[in-house]
Amino acid sequence: MKKLVIILLLLLCCTDTALADILPATGVDEAFKAWTGLECQQAVVLCERLTILDNRGDQGGQKVGSLKYGNTVPVIESWDGYAKIYYADGSKTGWVRNDYLLIDPAWYICNEDMQVYAYPDVMAPKIALLDQGTKLPILTEYQDDTINGWVCVSLRGAAGWIRKTPRDTAGNTWFRPDQLQSITQAQLQLDGVSLLQCTDPESLRTLSALLTNAEDKGGPVSGCPFTATLTVWTADGSIIKLQLATDSCCIYRINDRDYAYARHLWSEEDGSPTNDVLFRIFDIIDLQAFYNRK
């Protein structure tokens, strides 16, 4: 079989509408940027009613409006559990809790009337029947032992599972952490200049475990600086590029979507690990000292 080379930072921005009913995340809204000069990503409201504040809640923000389920708004900043948005047709700014937003989601468009299940199994209870043309944001995906797998979509006040069709699968280029299994080579680039290589099998197994044990955060919600790029080669011939947070967060970014990695190392006693667990694979003991070197 011919090896497939996937450059995800580019490929995930594209879709073949002739084949797919899954529209991948789009990243920065270029039309909004051209209009305002600000970078933003569109987000969809998941709760029945979301309060808009004039400032973050931890800074005494007061209610100035509200959004309804399914509203889309441009998010221009995320900070400490809150997202800064434009609303009222872009004439005002405010803050909302980003726990109730799905930032820059992929979307599922029904190409026919579709059954929605309570969980990813055709024997599960059916909870909805969607009309052809219905467009819903995707919360997550699940690949079972069938060929096509499932998508979990947001419904009004709930969530449900749709079984993907071969047509969906053919056009789906949405990234999944399990694509980072079986890394055979890795290259780390820091500050746009320094290149560090890793080919040691044991270290690469550790790296694979760190990156695949990741939680999709639904968008760029970490607020971390991303000045490192990790390129990995996998056993199936794929090449995947990730941006790495370079403060202390265990966060990587693909197509403006953040993933919290090393989840298997988190504990109630010690909390989350710092990202030196990854950078030590490349013999960087102190990341800040590396950046502060002369």
N, C-alpha and C positions, 0 to 999 in steps of 0.2 A: 504494500500500500504506500502510495506516495505520501511523504511526510508533509504535514501541514504546519506552516510557520504562522504563528499568531502574534501580531504586534498589537496588543490590546488597547494601548492608548489611542491608536488610530481606528482600529477595527470596530471598537464598541460604539463609535460615533456614527456608524453606517448601518443601513438596513436595506433589504431587498423587498419592497412592498409587494412584489409579484409573488413572493414565496411566503412571507411571514405575516402573522397577526400579532407578533410581539414587537413592540417598538421600544428599543433600548433607551436608557437614560441619555439625555442630550447634552449635559454639561452646561457651560456658561450660555446664558441667553444673549445671543449676539445682537438681536434687535433691541433689547433693553439697553445693552451696553452702548449701542450706537446712539440711542436716544438720550441717555443720562450720563454716559461716561463711566458708569459703575458696573462692576461685574456682579451678576446675581444668578441664582438658579431658581427655577419655578418649583413650588412646593404645593402639595394638595392637603387640605384639611381633612383629618380622619375622624374627629369627634363631631357630635351633633351641633355644638355651638362653642366657638373658641373666642375667648375674651382678648381684645386688643388693648394694650396698656400704652401710656405715653412714655414710659420708661421701664426698665427691667423691674421685676417684682422685688428683688433684693435692694433696689434703690428707691423704693416707695412709689412705684408706678401706679397710676390711677387709670380706671377704665375709660376708654374713649370710643369704643365701638366693639363690634364682634364680627366673626366670620361663621359661615355655615358649612356643614359637611359638604365636601366636594369642591368648595371654592379653591381656586388656584391663586397664589400670590408669589411675587418675587421676593426671595430671601437675599439680603445683601450682607448680612453678618450674623454669626452665631457666637454666643458667649454665655457660658455658665448656665446652660439649661434654657436659654431664651434665644429667639431668633428675631432680628430686626427686619421688618418687611415694609414694602410700599403697599398702600391700599387706597381706596376711594379713587380708582382709575389712575393710580400713580401720583396723586396730588398730595398725599400725606404719608408720613412714616410712623411706625409704632413697633411695639414689641409683643411677642406671643410666646407661650411655652412651646419649645420645639419638640417636646414629647408627643405632641398631637399633630405634628406635621410629618409628611413623608416627602423628603426633599429629593427632587430630581429622580422620580421613580421611573422604572420601565412600565409600559402600559400593555394591557391585553385587550385586543379588539376581537369580539366574537365574529367569526366568519359565517356563523350559522347560529340557530338557537342552541344554547349550551346549557347542560346540566351543571349545577354547582353542588358539591358534596361537603359533608361535615368534616371529613378528613380524607387524606389521599388514598382512597380505596373505592373501587366501583361498587362494593357491597355496603358502603357507608350510606347513612341517610341522605336523601337529596333535600337540600335546603332552599334552592332557588332554581328558576329556569330563566336564563337571560336571553333577551331578544337579539337577533342578528344586528350587528353594528354597535352593540353596547361596548363602551370603552371604560375600563377599570384599572386603577393603579395596582401594580404587583407588589406584594409585601415580601414574598420569598419564593424560592423554587424548591422542589424536592425531586430527586431522581431515585425512583424505586427500581425494581428488577424488570420493569417493562422497558421498551425501547424509547418511549417518548417522555415519560415523567409527568410532573404536575406543576402547576403554578398556584400559589395562594393569593387571592385578590381581596381587596378591601370592598366590603359591602356596607350599606348604611348601618352603622352601629355594630358590625360583626365582620367576620372574614369567612371565606369559603375556598374550596379547592376545585380547580378545573383540570381535567385530564387533557394534556397537550396532544395535538394531532401531529402526524408526520409533517404537515405543512408548517406548523409552529416551530417544530424542531429544526427544520431545514434553514429557517431564517434567524434562529435565535443565536445571538453572539454575546449574550449577557454573561459576564464573568461569574464564576463560582470558585470559592477558595479551594475546593477539591481538585481544581486544575493544577494546583501547585504541588501535588504529590509527585514523588519520584523525581526530584531535582537531580540532575546529573552534573550541572556546572552552575556557578553563580559569580556574578561580577558586581561589585559595589562601587558606585561613583559618588564622591563627596565634593562639595563646593564646585561642581562642574569640571573638575580637573583630575583629582586623584582617583586612580583605578586600582581596586584591590580584588584579587581573584580567590576563589575557593573551589578546589576540586577534590578535597579529602572526602571519601565516601561517608565516614561517620559524621563529620560536620554537616554534610549535605542532608543526611537523614534527620539530624537535629533541626536544620533549617526548614525542611519540609514539614516537620511536626509543628513547628512554631507557626508557620504561615497558614497551614490548613485548619488549625484550630482557631478559627476567626469568626467574629460576629459582624455581620453586615449592619452598619450604623445608619444606612438609608440615605446618606448624603455626606457632604463635607462638614461634619458637626464637631470635629475635635478642636479646632482653633489652634492647631499645632503648626510650627514651621516645617516645610517639606523641602529640604535642601540636599537630600540624598536620593539617588536612584539605584534600585536593585534590579538587575536583569538576571533572569534565571532561564536555564534550558532544562526541559523535562524529557523523560524517557520516550514520549511519543513524538518528539521532534519540535514541540512548541517552544517559542521564545516569548517570554512574558515580562513586561516592564512594570515595576511598582515604584511609587514614590514613598519614601520613608520619613516619618516624623523624626526630627532631630532635636527635640527638647528631651523629654524623658518618656513620652507616651509610647506604648506598644500599638502603633497605628500605622497601617499602610493605606495608600490611596491608589485607586485605579479608576480612570475616567471620572474624576471628581467625586468619587464615592469612597467613604472611609470604612476600613475594616479593623476592628480591635483584635489583634492576634495574640498568640500564647495564652489562650483562654484556659488551657489545661493546667497552667501554672498559677492561676488565681486561687486564693483561699480566703476564708473569713478572717483568719488570724493575721495573715501577712498582706492582704489586699492584692492589688495587681502588681506584676513585676515591672521593672523599668526596662527600656529597650536595650540596655547594655547586654542583655541575654542574647540578642541577635548580633550586635556589633562586635561582641567578643569572638564570634565565629570568624571574623576577619581581622582578629588580633588587635582590635581597638579597645583598649581597657578603659580609657577615659575619653568620651566623645568630645566634651567641651575643651579638654586640653588639646585634642587634635585640631579643633577649629581655631584655638587661640595660639597655635604654634607660629613661630616666625619663619 
